[in-house]
Amino acid sequence: CRSTVWVDRRDTLFSSDLCPLCVLRFHVEEEEEEETEEEEEEEELCTMITTLGRSTCSTFLGLVLFLCVFCSVLSGVLGFVQSSSLSRWQMHNALTLPAFLTGANISDSSYDARQWFDVQVPSTVMAGLVAAGNISDPFYDVRLQNVSSSRFERWWYRSEPFAVSSSCATLTLKGVNYRGEVWLNGKRIADRESTVGAFRYFVLDLCSAETAELRLAPEQNVLAVLIDRPIDSAFPPTNNDTDLAISFVDWSPPAPDNNMGLWRDVVLTTFADPSAALTLEYPLVATVLSGAGPNSTEADIVAHLTVSVELVNHGQNAWSGAVDLLLPSVCAEHRIVSPLRVQVDRLAVGERRLLQLDNSTFACLNVPRPALWWPWQMGDPVLHKLVACAHSSGAALSSSPDSCLATLTDYFGIRQVSSSLQGERQLRLFHVNGRPLLVTGGGWAPDLFYRTSESELSRHFALMRHMGLNAVRLEGKFDADSFFSLADRAGIMVLPGFCCCDAWQHWSVWDQEQYHVAADSLRWQVRRLRIHPSLLVFLYSSDEQPPANVEQMYLDVFREQHWPNPVLASAADTNSTITGPTGVKMSGPYAYVPPNYWTEDPGQWGGAWGFLTEGGPGATPFVYESLERTLTKEHLWPINDAWDWHCGNQAGLFGNLRFFTPPLDARYGESRSAREYSMKAQVAAYESHRAMFDAYSRSRFFNSTGVVQWMLNNPWPEMMWNLYDYYMVGGGAYYGTRKALLPLQAVYTYARGGELWVVNSDYSALSTQASDTLELEYAAVDMYGEVILNRTVTLTRPPANSAKLAVSLDSVDTSRFPTTYFLRLQLRELSSPSAHDPNVYWLSTVPDVLEWSESN
């Protein structure tokens, strides 16, 4: 790994925007001995970027980059294609500008926009106003109630004047929410009918002969976009909104602007030569494994890869040439990485062509003993590099970098995801590289105004891993590219899909525009996501089964775009006439349930059987410090409307704590202050969330196949559905989840008189460890610390990724137990002096009684 870190560090340096793809050939040399100080430095770096490092380490050591001498001649490197994001803009409410102003005026470089709000794109209008200080922290207390949605009907975005090195260019708008009109230097280049849809990309050609009059000027170019807000809401449930945009359903109050604006990047790409204006885009490395199974090792496996990349001709003439691809950790022979070449014949003007390299033609794409990408608990999430270069026919690969007319560098993982229906109940089970995966995840919520950064996203992934989660579900919230790259590196599986309850499920009122926008939205999202090894499954509907014509339209897009992973028609228990049963359930619960719910469920609700795509014990009130940070002193206590405001959407069923506070008071006594309430709430959340993950983990594969806690986090500060709050502070739910998902754990099962199980969640454990002897001590302790019962049992360690019954407690005489007592479980390994962290439950001799007909 040390040698790989050495390479990656230099590779990063020389793969900057100033010198893209200088490296056209890779040589392998033995690494020379280095000083001790250097070794320590390499070791530290290795720890930091192990997930990136092993990709090349696994195939050969001491990879050295043979850098072209032309790297120092930046003009040559930059000569063909340059891409940059236009981030500096101004914005203004269109309805408060003089009526005579048009896009022609506003996109003129002489227009005075000094009274406009400065904004960094990507940014929604609300995010821009908050950043500009026009709206003061709307998340504090009830301030958001005072922000009227009436000012968010139509807004202008105007770029700061920018210069270009070539008039041949494309503009790519990666997120217009919702309907836009685009102007450049006084001329309209896209209208409101063609620029519609939050999840579509819009590529505007400024290079072909037909658009010669729209060419960019060397200096003082101005882009202006007039944006109409989307009409898309989940409430009232009977609405017929048809804008396929973004809603937060019942998760939170809606953003007053409905997230309107340029919410994703605007990218300018210029080409030096209009006759060869090419881009290489959206690669895919699809994997089929032979020899993979539950007990196989990487030595048993051969990976059969198919490599694809899109080549686009933005120029003025048809183009012929070749595309070379380098996979340095895959296709290497005699320590020299050889390129894979595909010839391109007459790529027409405006044509987007998918180039494929299959393993029947290129033998090196059949990879024995591959370094596989794994979810983090199953192994290392190994990433491999892919480099592509388009050049004119006859150009030699070893020629100077200016022979590359277009370049691309990306990372992929060698892995295969599959799923199957298990048993008579047809329960969906996912496999990664042939091994079954118990999916343990949470539902993702981006910031309500879509403010984000890669550093903040990385903290979310760190928290997921710290809790022991291996997956995250995105319901209609297709996040930035960095989100998926971080998931790749973290080894977290992602379940993206469309949203419930809003225009995305209002199929009965769709017309031609909605069908077009829906299909093209899916097309662009699949295109950008398909290379990421972290993608587990795409859920192309949420709560309901789409009509057959909509489902077939989606399936056609998946097929057209070569989506390599499973797809499901719904996140609910539905049965498609085209694809059959989903094998998953969306049964809730969404509000508080006692711990025995998860094991006493008779098989009709959200208990620990099957794959629960969303559900959980409901509300998670703030820790006291977060409560103080969110509410004014006047609103801290007693519970009041400000507390309700910081629950879910007030129009929804879960806009307050009415399902949480009564059982909390009944279980732990009424609270006399906010601090006391918050403390008791953490105890209740710990107990209930631990019980859910305990139950699903203990029942893995013979009954349960996955669970997605609803939700992972919140889009703003609130007390409904999270494992950690908006401030990334973990309370009882966080630590209860972490306790349940430790690699080796003794757990209590509430049903059937009580049982003690040992759960081995360590996927990577060797099968020989199953013979290791464990000692489980279990003790009942009263409220005063007196030990009522203390016993010890020995058992062999359960094999990796399994559970074993250790003790049945139904024969224990509890007649002398107090009504409330503690059960302390201590697991020890006899071959080691160390003990695992104890697991403590608080129990009652009076059982909770569940009314299943009232389950939500």
N, C-alpha and C positions, 0 to 999 in steps of 0.2 A: 504493500500500500504506500510505503514511503516514496517509491519511485513514481507512482501515479500522481501523488500530490505534487511532486516536483514538476511533472508534465503539466498537470491541470493549472498550476499557478502560472506557468509561462504561456500556456495556451490561452488562458483568460486575458493575459496581457496583450497578446498579439492577435486576439480576435475582436478587438475593440472596433468601434465604428470607423476609426481612422485607417484601419488596415484589414478590411474584411477578406477572409479566405486567402491571405497571402500563402497559406500553407497548402500546397497542391500535392505534396508527397511526404509521407512519414517514413522515417527510418528508425530502426530499433538498434540501440547500442547498449552495451553493458554499462551500468552506472559505475562511475569511479568511486573509490573510497572517499568519504567526506569527513570533515572534522566532527568531533563529538558535539560541538555546539550546533553545527548544522543539522546533525541527526536529531537533536532534541527539538529544533525548530520544525523539522519535517514531521516528527511524531505528533507535535501539537497541531500542526495543520491537518495531518491525517485524521485526527480525532474530529476536527471541525467539519471536514467534507468527505467523510467516509462513503456516503451514499453516492457521491459523484466519482470517487476515486476508484472503487473496485471494478468499474466498468472496463478499464484498460488493464488493470492489475491482473484480472482473471485470465487474460489471454496471453500477455507477454509483459516482461519487465523492462524497465529502463527505456520507455518510449521517448524518443527525442524528436523534436520538431525540426524539420529541415526548412528553415525560413527562406523565402525568396529574397534575393538581394534588392528587389524593387520595393520592398516594404518602406524603405526610407524615402522613396520618391512618391509622396502621397498623391500627387496629381495623377500619376498613372493608376494608383489603386482606386482613387475616387472617380476615375474618369467616366465610368459607364452608368452606374446606378447609385443614387443617394436617396435615403429615406430618413425623414425626421417627423416628429409630432409637432403640430402647431398648437402650442399650449397657452400662448399669451393672447387673451381676448378681452373684449368688453361686452357687457350685456345691458339691455334696457327693455322695459315694458313697452311693447309696440303700441298699446292702446293709449299711452300717455304722450306719444310723440306727435308732432304736427301731421295732419292727415295727408298733406301733399308729399310727404317723404315716401320714397319707394326704395326698393332694393338697389336700383341704379344709383340713387343718391348715397345710400349708406355704404355701399361697397366701393365708392369712389375714394381714392386715397386722400382727397382734399377735404373729406367730410370731418367735421369737428366732433369727436366723441369724448371730449374731456369730461363731460357731465355723466357719462355712463359709469357703470360699476365695473371695476377691473375683476377679471375672473381667470382662474387657471383651469383650462379644459384638460381632462374631462371634469365636468361639474354640472349637476342639476342646478336649476335656478335657485332653489332653496339653499343648497350648499353654497352657492356663490354669494347670496345675500347675507348669510351668516358669516362667511369668511370676510366679507366687506364691512361687517359691523352694522349693517342696516337692520338686522334682526338680532337681538341679544339672546344668547343661549336659550333656544326654544325648548330644550329638554329639561330645564329647571322648573320644578313645581308644575304649575298649570299654564305656563306662558304660551305653549303651543296652541292652546284654545283661543288665544288672542290674535293668531295669524290667520287672516281671512284668505280663503281660497279665491276670492273674486279678483285679486290682482294677478292671478296666474292663468291667463287665457292664451295670450300670444306674446312671445318675447323674441327680440332680436339678439343674436350673437354676432359680434363683429371682430374679426382677427386684427391684431396689430399688423401694420404693413410689413411684408417680408420680401426678401430678395431671393432669387434663384440663380443657379448656374446654367440652367437650360430651360428653354420654353416648352420642351417636350416633357410632359408630366402627367401623373394621375393624382387625384385626391380621393382618399378612402375615408369615408365617415363610418366609424365602427359602432356608433350608437346614437341614433336620432330618436328621441322620445317626445312627440310621437310622429308628427307629420311636419315635413320641412320643405322650405323653398330656398334654393341655394343660388347665391349671386357671387360673381367674381368680376372685379374690375368693371362694374357698371353693367354687366350682362348676366342674365339669368341662365344658369347651366343645369338646373334640375327643378322640376315643379312639385307641387304638393301631391299630385296623383301618383307620381313615381317614387317619391321619397317618403315612405310610410312604413312604420314597423320598428319597434324598439330593439329587436334582436337580429335585424338584418344588417349586412354591410352594404354600403353604396360606393361603388368604384366609378368615379367620374373621369372620363378620358379627355385629356387636354393635349393629345399628341397626334391623333390620326388626322388625315387630310381633311376629313369632314368637319373637324373642330378647329381648323386653322385660325379662325377669327377669335377663338377663345384662348389663344396662347398666352402664357404668362409673360410679363415684362421682366427685364433684369432686376428692377428695383420697384418698390412701392406697390406690391400686389396686396389686395385686400379681399378677403373672403367674408361673406355675410350670410347667415342662415336664419330665416324666419321660422319659428317653431310654434306649432299649436299643441296645447296640452292634450294628453289622452283622456278619454272618457272610459274608465275601466274600474269597476268596483265590485266587491263581493256583496255589498249591501245597498238596498234591501235585496234579499235572495231572489226576488222575482224580477229584478231589473234585466234589461235586454242590452246592456252595453256590448259593443262589438269591437272596440279598439284593443287589439292584442298586445297589451303593454305589460306593465308591472303593477301588481297590487300586493299589499301585505295582509290581505284577507282579514282574519280576526286576530292577527298577531299583535297589533298595535294600532294607534290612531293612524289614519292615512296621512301621507305627506301632503301638506296643503297644495303643493304644485303637481301632485301625482307623478313626481319624479321626472317632470318635463325637462328637456334641455339636451345639450351635447354631453351625454353621460358616459361616453367612451371616447377614445382617442380619435383625433382627426390627423391623418397621416399624409404627408406630401412626399411623393416619389418622383424624382427627376431622372431623365435619361439623356446622356450626352449625344447619342446617335439615334435619331428618329427611325432609322431603317433597321435598328436592332434593339428596340426598347422592350426588354424581356424582364419578367420576374419569375422566380422559382418560389412556389408557395405550398403550404399545407401538406407536408409529407406524411407518410404512413408507413410503418413497418408492422405488418400483420404476422402473427406467429401461430404456427400449428406445431404442437409437440408430439413426438412419438416416444413411447416408453415412459410417459408420465403417469403416475398413479399415487395413491395414498401413501405407499411405503417406498416409493422409488427415491433414489438420490440423483443429483445432477449428473453423476457418471452414467446413469441409465438412460439419459434423455438426449434426444437429438431435436434441435429446433429447426424447423423449415420456415424460412422467412420469405415474405413477398414485400418488396420495397416499392413504394409509389411516391410520386411527387408531381405537382401540377406545374406546368409551364404555360405562361400567358404571354401573348404577343400584343403589346400595347402600341406597336409602331405603325408605320405607314406602308409597310411592304410585308408580303409573306416571307417567312424565315425558314431556312434549313440549316442544320448544324448538328451538334451532339451535346448530350448532357452526361457528365461524369459524376459518379457518386463514390464517396469514400466512407467506409465503415471501419475505422482503424482497429477496433477491438474485435471485429468479426472476420473481415476478409483480409488476412495477413498471411503471406507465404514467404518463407525464408527471411523472416524478419523485415520484410518490406511490404507496406500496404499498397495493394494494387487497386486502381480505380475500376469501377463497373461502368461501362459506357453503353448508352442507348442513343441510336441515331434518330434524328427528328427530320421528317421530310415535309416541307411546305406547311408550316404552321401559319394559318391564315390570319389576316389582320383581325384583331379582336377575339381570336380563338383561345379558349382555355382547354388544354389537353392534359389528360392524366397519363403520365408515363409510368409503366410498371416493369419491374425487374423481378422475374420469378426464379425460384430455386431449381427449376428444371433446366434453365439456361445458364445460370451462374452457380456453379457448384459450391462456392464458398458460402452461399446463403443456406446451406445445410450444415448446421453448426453442432458438432458433438460436444458434449459436456458444457453446455452454454452457461454463462453467468446470468442467472435468471433474476428478474425483478419480482420481489415478493412484498406482500403487505408486511409491515414492520415486525409484527409478532412472529411471522413465519420464516423470516430470513432477511437478507439485506435487499433494499430497494435499488438494485444495481441499474445504473443508467449508462447507455452507450451513445457515442457521438455519431451523427450523420452529417456529412458535408457534401454539398452539391455545387457544380459549376456548369453553366451553359456557355458554350463557345462555338465559334464558327467551324464549319467542316474543315478538317485538315489541320486545325490547331493542335499543337502538342500539349499534353498535360503539364509537362515540365517547363513550358514557356512562362513568360512573365505574367504577373497577376492581371495585367490589363487585357489579357486574352479572355478572361472571364467576363462575359457580357452580363451575367446575373449569377448571384451566389446565394447560398442558404446554409445555415448551420442550425442544427436542432439536436435534441436528445430523445432517445426512445428506450423502452424497456423490452426485454425478451420475456414475454409471459403470455399465457393463454387463459382466458376466463370462460367458463362454461356453466350451465345450470341444468338442473333436471328436476322432475317432479317425483317425490318420494312417497311410497306407501299408498294405502288405500285413500288417504285424505289428500293426496296430490299436493304435498308441501314442497315449496320451492327451496332448493338447496344450491348454493353457489360453490363452485370449485375454482381455485386458482392453481394453475400448473398441476392439475390432477388431484389436488388435495382439498378436502372440504374445508370451508371457511364459515365459522359462526360469525355472522355480521353483527357487530356491536357499534352502533353509531348514534348520531344526533342530527336533528334538523337545523340546517344553516340559516342564519338571518344576517344579511348585510346591514350596514348602517342605513337608517331610514332615509337619509339623503344621499346615499351611495358615496360617502366619503371613505376613502380607504388608502392604505399604503402597504407596500410589500412587507415592511417591518412589522406593521400591526397584524397583518395576516399570518406572518410567521409565528407570532405569539399565540394565535388561535390554534395553530397546528401543534405547537408545543404543549398546550393545555390538553388537546385531544389525546396525545400520546401519554401524557402524565396520568390521565384518568384510566388509560388502558383501552380507549376506543380505537377501532380500526377503520371506521367509515364515517362519512358525512353525506347527508341527503340535501340536494338543492331543489326545492320545489319552486320552479319558475324564476329562480334567482341565478342567472348565468353570470358568474363573477368574472373578474378580469383574468387575463392569461396567467398572471403571476400566481393566482390562486391554485390553478391546476399544476403549474410547475412546482409549487411548494408541496402540493399533495404527492406528486411524483417522488420528490426527494424525501418526504416524510414517511412514505409507505402507507398513506391513508387512502382507502378506496372511496370513490365518489359516485353518488347516485343522482345524476341530474335528471330533470324532467320538467314538464309544463305544470302550470299552477292549477289549483282547483278553484271552483266557485265563481270565477269571474268570466270575462269574455272568452277565455281559452276553452271554456266548457259550455258556452252559449251556442252550441252548434245549430240549433233550430232556427236561429236568426242570422246565421252567416250568409253572406252573398259572395260574389266572385272575388271581391277584394280580400275578404277574410281567408278564403281558401288559398289565394296566392300568397298573402303575407305569412300564413301559418306554414305553408310548405317551404317558402324561402327562408323563413326564420330558422326552421329545423335544418335546412341545407347548410346555412352558414355556421350554425353552432356545431353540427356534426363535423363539418370540414375542419374547423379549428381544434376540436377536441379529440379527434380520432387517434392522434399520435400518442396521447398521454396514457401511460400504463396504469395510472391510478383509476381509470374509468371502469366501473364494475358493470353497470346496466343503465340503460336509458329508459325512463318511465314516460311514455309519450302522452299519458293522461294521468290525472291524480285520482280524484274520488270516483270517477264514473268511467264506464266503458264507452269509448267514442263510437259514433255510428260507423258502419262498415266502410262507407266511402271515405270518411276522414282517416280511418285506420289504414286503409289501403294506400291512400295518398302518402301517409307518413312512412309506411313500409317501403314504398317505391323510392322515397328519398334515402332511406337507410341503405337500400340496395345500390342505388346510383352512386352514393358517396362511399361505398365499401366500408361501412361501419363494422368494426371487427369484434364487437362485444354483444352480449345478449340485449334484447329489448323486451319490455313488457307493456301491454296495452293499458295498464292501469296500476296504481299503487294499492288498489282495493281488491277484494275478492270478487273478480268478475270472470266471465267466461266468454271469450271472443269466438265468433263463428269462423274467424280466419286463423287465429293463433292459439285458440284453446284457452284453458284456465290459466290465470296468472299464477296461482299457487301462493299468493301472499294475502295479507289481510290488513284492513285499516279500521279496526274495530274500536279504537281507543284503548283504554280510557283517556280522558282529557282532564279529569278532575281527581281529587284525592280519593284513593282507595287504601284500605288497610293492607298490611304486608301479606296476609294470607290470600288475598285476591289472586296473586300470580300462580299459586299452586293449587288452589281449590276451583279455579275456573273449569267447568265441566266440558270445555272444548267448544264454546260458542262465542267467547268474548276475547279480551285482550291478554289472557293469561299466557303462561309460558309454553305455548305450542305454536308451531308454524313460524312464519316470518311476519312480524309486526312492523309495517313500514312507518307507522307513526302511532305513538301512544305513550302514556306515562302517568305518574301520580299527580300531575296538575301543577297547581300554584307553587311558587318558590319565593316567598317573601325575602326582601333584602336582609343581608346582615346589617346590623345597626349603623355601621359607618357609612354604608351605601345609602341607607335611608336618610341619614343626615345630609348627605351630599346631594340628594335629589329633591327633598321637600324643605319648605320654610319651617321655622320653629313652630309657627302657628298650626301647621298641618301635620306635625309629627304624631300627635295623639290627641284624642282617640282616632280610630279608623274613620276616614271621612271621604268625601268626593275626590280629594286629591290622591288618595291611595287608589281609588277606583280608576282614576285617569291613568295611573301608572300600572294598570293591569292590561288586559287586551283591548281590542276595539270596543268602544262603548255600545256599538250597535249589535255586538255579538253576544253569545251566551256566556262568555268567560271574561266579562269586563269588570269583575270585582272578585272579592275573596269569599263569596257566599258559600262556595263548595268546600272551602278550606278551613275557615275559622270555627264553625261549629264542631267538626270532629277534632280540631286542635284543642278547643276548650274542653271537650268531653274527655279527651285522652290525657291532657296534661294540666287542666285547670285554667280558669279564666285569667287573663293577663291584666296587670294594673298599669303598665307603661309600654311604650314602644320598644324599649330595650328588652323587657321581659318577653314581649310577644315575639320579637325577632329571635331571641335565644331559643325559645320553644319551637319556633318555626324551623330553625336549623336542625333541631333534634328530630322533628317529624319528617323533614325532607331527607335527612340522612337515612332514617329507618325505611322510608318508603322506596327511595331510589335504590338503595342497596338490595332490598327485597326483590325488586324487578330484575336487576341484572344478576343477582344470585340465582334466581329461578331459571332464567333463560340460559345462563351459563351451565348450571347443573343439568339441565335437560337437553343439552346440545346433541343434535343429530338423531337421537332416538325419539325426540318429540319436538324440539325447537330448532330453528335454522337461522334465526336472525331477529334483531330488535333494534329499532331506531327510536330513541327517546325523543319525544316531542316537547321541547326542542333542545338544541345544543346551547343556543345563546339568543339574545334579543336584539332587535334593530334599534332600540332606544332603552332608557332605564325603566325597567318594569319588573313586576313580581309574578309574572305568569310564564310558566314553561321555559325553564333554562337549567343548565347544569352549572353555569357561572354567569354572573350578571354583566350588564353592559360595560361596566368598568373593569371587566375581567377578574373580578373577585369571586373566588369560589367559596360557597357556603356548605351547608349540610348535604345538598344534592351532589355537589362535586366530590366531596370526600366519601360519601356513601357509594358512589359509582366507582371511585378508585379502589375502595376496599373490596368491592365485589369482583373486580376484574384483575386482581393481583395474580401473578402467574401460578402460584400454588396456594390454595386456600381451603380451610375448613369452613363449611357453611351450614346454617340451620335451615331446614325446610319446615314451613309452618303447617303443612297439611298432614293428614294421616297420623295424628298424635305426636308429630315432631320427628324429624330424622336429621342425622348428621351425615353430611357428604364431604368427601375430599374432591376438589375440582382442580384438575391440572390443565391450565390454559396455556401452558408453554408449548407452542407448536414445534419449536425447534429442539425440544428435548429428545435425546436418543432413546430408542425403544428399549435399550438395555436397562435404562433407569427404572423401568417398571418393576424390577426386582428389588429396588431399594426399599428398606423398611422404614415406615413412618410411625410415630407415636402421637396419638391424639388424646389430649387430656381435656375433659369437659367438666366444668364445675358450675353448680347453681349457687348463687350468692344473694342474700337478702339485701334490703335497702340499708342495713347497718353494717354490711361487710361480713356477716357471719356466713361461713360456708355450710350449705345445706346438703350438698351432694358433691362428691369428687370421685371421678373414675377415670381410668386410662384404658385405651384399647390400642393394639398395634395392628397395622395393615401394610400391605405392599403399596407402593406408589402407583396411582393410576397411570396408564400409558399417556403419552403426550396427547393433548387435545381430547380429553375424556374425563369422566367423573365416576366415582365409586361410592356406593353406600357404605358408611362406616358403622353407624349405630342407629338402631330404631329405638325411639324413646317412649313408645306407647306402653311399655311395661313398667316405666318408672312411676313409683307411687308419689303423687304430688299432693297427697292429702294434708301433709304438714307444711307444704310450701305456703308462703304468704301470697296474697293476691297478685302482687307485683314482685318480680325477682329478676336477677340478671343471669344470663347463661354465658359463661366465658369459655371460649374454645382456644386451645393452645396446641399448635401443630409443631412437631419437632422431627428432624431427620436423625435417626440413630447413628448414622455414619458421620454426623457432623455435630459439633458441640453447639452450634447456633440454632436458635428457634425462630420460627416465622412470627410475624406480628400477631398478637392475639386478636380474635374476632369476638366482640361482645354484643350480645343481643339483650334487649329488655322485653320481658314476656309477662303475660298475665294468665292466671288459671281460669279466667273468664274469657272464652274465645270470642273473637269478632264474628258477627253474623252478617252475611252478605245478602242483600236483596238484588238478585241478578236482574230482575225486570227493570230496576232503576239504573242499570249500568249505562254510563255515557262514555 
